[in-house]
């Protein structure tokens, strides 16, 4: 009997990768029963990953209980569709499960972000600087020590940050908008938003040091 050319191609594609990855590739491109079983197993894996991810982020979100599980299942289902549709794009540069993990984490982030804006407070766009002392854990008994610092911080935010940096700082630090939610709102991604926030905080520290409100040691450790 002549060898099945499709199966031979799959075998060649699986060469050079770890055994687990090769097994996933062969089964996901196998016959109907084999492929269906592999897809069911992959879906279970994605649900576990999604549940772990939403539970890890839950303390920072206004989501709990069945809503979290619903987000996890939605993310796993969408990730499964994306993975099976893009299976031919997999080049074996990482383990298959690592590649799949990225899809489900992306979908969790997107769904959490959309959920936040759907139920966001009406006054979210306001800047409530009065909430900052509590958010930073400043002691009320030492108000005289930090009140002037916060006033200067507010001025520096207005004058030294770019418009984009200021938006990211205000939404995350003042309004406690989750990183995922802001990524969705700005059409960006977690890494880019985090980098913007990091640059903004570094710029603010430098400005407060230059004006004598922080010393270099305090700035370096914050």
MARGUBA-107356 format. One line per field, with one value per residue (C-alpha): residue number from 1; residue in one letter; x, y, z. Coordinates in pm, whole numbers, padded with zeros to 5 digits. Layout:
REM residues N
num	c(NUM, ...) .
residu	c(A, ...) .
c1	c(X, ...) .
c2	c(Y, ...) .
c3	c(Z, ...) .
REM end
This chain:
REM residues 222
num	c(1, 2, 3, 4, 5, 6, 7, 8, 9, 10, 11, 12, 13, 14, 15, 16, 17, 18, 19, 20, 21, 22, 23, 24, 25, 26, 27, 28, 29, 30, 31, 32, 33, 34, 35, 36, 37, 38, 39, 40, 41, 42, 43, 44, 45, 46, 47, 48, 49, 50, 51, 52, 53, 54, 55, 56, 57, 58, 59, 60, 61, 62, 63, 64, 65, 66, 67, 68, 69, 70, 71, 72, 73, 74, 75, 76, 77, 78, 79, 80, 81, 82, 83, 84, 85, 86, 87, 88, 89, 90, 91, 92, 93, 94, 95, 96, 97, 98, 99, 100, 101, 102, 103, 104, 105, 106, 107, 108, 109, 110, 111, 112, 113, 114, 115, 116, 117, 118, 119, 120, 121, 122, 123, 124, 125, 126, 127, 128, 129, 130, 131, 132, 133, 134, 135, 136, 137, 138, 139, 140, 141, 142, 143, 144, 145, 146, 147, 148, 149, 150, 151, 152, 153, 154, 155, 156, 157, 158, 159, 160, 161, 162, 163, 164, 165, 166, 167, 168, 169, 170, 171, 172, 173, 174, 175, 176, 177, 178, 179, 180, 181, 182, 183, 184, 185, 186, 187, 188, 189, 190, 191, 192, 193, 194, 195, 196, 197, 198, 199, 200, 201, 202, 203, 204, 205, 206, 207, 208, 209, 210, 211, 212, 213, 214, 215, 216, 217, 218, 219, 220, 221, 222) .
residu	c(X, X, X, X, X, X, X, X, X, X, X, X, X, X, X, X, X, X, X, X, X, X, X, X, X, X, X, X, X, X, X, X, X, X, X, X, X, X, X, X, X, X, X, X, X, X, X, X, X, X, X, X, X, X, X, X, X, X, X, X, X, X, X, X, X, X, X, X, X, X, X, X, X, X, X, X, X, X, X, X, X, X, X, X, X, X, X, X, X, X, X, X, X, X, X, X, X, X, X, X, X, X, X, X, X, X, X, X, X, X, X, X, X, X, X, X, X, X, X, X, X, X, X, X, X, X, X, X, X, X, X, X, X, X, X, X, X, X, X, X, X, X, X, X, X, X, X, X, X, X, X, X, X, X, X, X, X, X, X, X, X, X, X, X, X, X, X, X, X, X, X, X, X, X, X, X, X, X, X, X, X, X, X, X, X, X, X, X, X, X, X, X, X, X, X, X, X, X, X, X, X, X, X, X, X, X, X, X, X, X, X, X, X, X, X, X, X, X, X, X, X, X) .
c1	c(00000, 00131, 00205, -00053, 00113, -00074, 00033, 00391, 00392, 00266, 00541, 00805, 00662, 00680, 01049, 01283, 01032, 00982, 00781, 00477, 00460, 00497, 00213, -00016, 00064, 00007, -00321, -00462, -00398, -00508, -00829, -01168, -01178, -00815, -00855, -01180, -01018, -00717, -00942, -01140, -00817, -00685, -01008, -00976, -00620, -00723, -01006, -00761, -00520, -00800, -00937, -00593, -00543, -00877, -00836, -00489, -00628, -00954, -00832, -00781, -01117, -01480, -01565, -01631, -01802, -01984, -01877, -01513, -01583, -01789, -01500, -01263, -01485, -01541, -01168, -01089, -01346, -01218, -00857, -00938, -01088, -00786, -00535, -00699, -00737, -00370, -00220, -00030, 00140, 00305, 00679, 00798, 01000, 00845, 00653, 00304, 00146, 00348, 00224, -00135, -00100, -00043, -00375, -00583, -00407, -00473, -00841, -00868, -00719, -00953, -01264, -01175, -01115, -01448, -01628, -01480, -01591, -01938, -01987, -01756, -01861, -02029, -01769, -01468, -01329, -01297, -00968, -01021, -00688, -00842, -00832, -00458, -00346, -00550, -00430, -00067, -00115, -00023, -00096, -00361, -00162, 00125, -00089, 00121, 00425, 00273, 00009, 00263, 00429, 00100, 00023, 00357, 00297, -00032, 00138, 00415, 00159, -00003, 00320, 00582, 00392, 00281, -00092, -00075, 00138, -00096, -00402, -00242, -00123, -00460, -00666, -00447, -00322, -00616, -00911, -00779, -00866, -00721, -00436, -00638, -00932, -00718, -00550, -00890, -01001, -00684, -00659, -00319, -00176, -00063, 00307, 00271, 00050, 00285, 00583, 00398, 00317, 00677, 00811, 00559, 00651, 01021, 00966, 00762, 01026, 01299, 01098, 01024, 01391, 01497, 01255, 01376, 01060, 01233, 01591, 01771, 01751, 01375, 01333, 01545, 01354, 01002) .
c2	c(00000, 00344, 00579, 00850, 01171, 01389, 01175, 01169, 01549, 01569, 01336, 01549, 01862, 01691, 01607, 01815, 01907, 01753, 01432, 01596, 01864, 01603, 01402, 01707, 01790, 01437, 01390, 01735, 01659, 01298, 01126, 01235, 01030, 01102, 01472, 01498, 01336, 01568, 01875, 01766, 01720, 02055, 02226, 02080, 02209, 02558, 02574, 02490, 02757, 03013, 02938, 02976, 03305, 03460, 03344, 03497, 03830, 03812, 04008, 04315, 04287, 04354, 04002, 03693, 03355, 03230, 03533, 03435, 03080, 03208, 03427, 03132, 02907, 03179, 03247, 02876, 02829, 03127, 03021, 02671, 02810, 03035, 02755, 02505, 02771, 02871, 02528, 02554, 02869, 02675, 02650, 02451, 02739, 02661, 02374, 02339, 02394, 02716, 02838, 02748, 02916, 03253, 03231, 03165, 03433, 03684, 03590, 03611, 03961, 04076, 03939, 04080, 04418, 04420, 04302, 04590, 04860, 04705, 04751, 05050, 05316, 05622, 05862, 05663, 05944, 06183, 06235, 06185, 06274, 06240, 05862, 05856, 05862, 05548, 05383, 05451, 05346, 05685, 05725, 05989, 06080, 06197, 06404, 06716, 06528, 06399, 06658, 06892, 06599, 06491, 06846, 06856, 06512, 06631, 06932, 06716, 06474, 06770, 06928, 06656, 06357, 06314, 06298, 05920, 05872, 06095, 05896, 05565, 05697, 05849, 05547, 05286, 05473, 05703, 05516, 05161, 05050, 04700, 04677, 04444, 04683, 04982, 04778, 04713, 05075, 05211, 04938, 04839, 04543, 04468, 04500, 04837, 04977, 04848, 05006, 05339, 05325, 05232, 05526, 05764, 05659, 05690, 06040, 06141, 06011, 06197, 06521, 06487, 06417, 06722, 06941, 06806, 06615, 06276, 06171, 05943, 05642, 05674, 05720, 05418, 05189, 05293) .
c3	c(00000, -00092, 00195, 00266, 00136, 00383, 00678, 00547, 00528, 00884, 00999, 00825, 00990, 01330, 01285, 01497, 01769, 02112, 02137, 02297, 02027, 01753, 01907, 01910, 01547, 01422, 01608, 01521, 01154, 01177, 01076, 01202, 01522, 01609, 01538, 01736, 02038, 02014, 01986, 02292, 02489, 02369, 02474, 02824, 02843, 02726, 02980, 03260, 03140, 03106, 03452, 03603, 03424, 03522, 03882, 03893, 03778, 03978, 04285, 04064, 03887, 03963, 03847, 04056, 04064, 03753, 03549, 03586, 03474, 03182, 03069, 03096, 02882, 02621, 02601, 02570, 02293, 02092, 02145, 02021, 01701, 01645, 01712, 01478, 01208, 01234, 01288, 00959, 01093, 01375, 01300, 01599, 01746, 02086, 02241, 02099, 02442, 02485, 02147, 02239, 02579, 02412, 02228, 02538, 02746, 02467, 02462, 02842, 02833, 02557, 02726, 03066, 02905, 02723, 03038, 03238, 02995, 02969, 03346, 03403, 03654, 03501, 03642, 03524, 03310, 03603, 03784, 04154, 04308, 04654, 04605, 04549, 04916, 04988, 04667, 04760, 05121, 05267, 05637, 05726, 06037, 05816, 05580, 05632, 05499, 05176, 05085, 04924, 04746, 04591, 04482, 04302, 04155, 04010, 03855, 03708, 03561, 03383, 03260, 03211, 03073, 02715, 02654, 02614, 02926, 03122, 03007, 03104, 03442, 03532, 03428, 03598, 03906, 03982, 03836, 03899, 03545, 03487, 03241, 03017, 03008, 02916, 02643, 02486, 02523, 02359, 02095, 02233, 02424, 02780, 02708, 02536, 02813, 03082, 02902, 02883, 03254, 03338, 03134, 03292, 03645, 03568, 03429, 03734, 03975, 03792, 03803, 04176, 04248, 04045, 04240, 04575, 04668, 04655, 04706, 04465, 04694, 04729, 04354, 04275, 04508, 04411) .
REM end
